[in-house]
Amino acid sequence: MASGKALSAQCSACHGKNGLSKDPEAPNLAGLSALYIEKSLVDYQKGARHDRRMSIIAKGLTKPQIKDLASWYAAFEVSVKVPEI
């Protein structure tokens, strides 16, 4: 998991520190399932998903790096508060 944490430094510019984005174009990564993150990154690599930044970044990642990043962000515990109506 230490490798995923180190790799996440390159993600923080868009996805925020600890995967909590302040960029309206970049989603939060903290707490997402590892399977979803892995699939998304592979889809960017293969061209099944397109984003001007992610398509370039994902191409430089190895499969082990993708797994490490996915494990890192999936390890975050996120809580939600149901809005009062």
Secondary structure, DSSP 8 states (H G I E B T S, - for coil): -HHHHHHGGGTHHHH-GGG---STTS---TT--HHHHHHHHHHHHHTSS--TTHHHHHHT--HHHHHHHHHHHHT----------
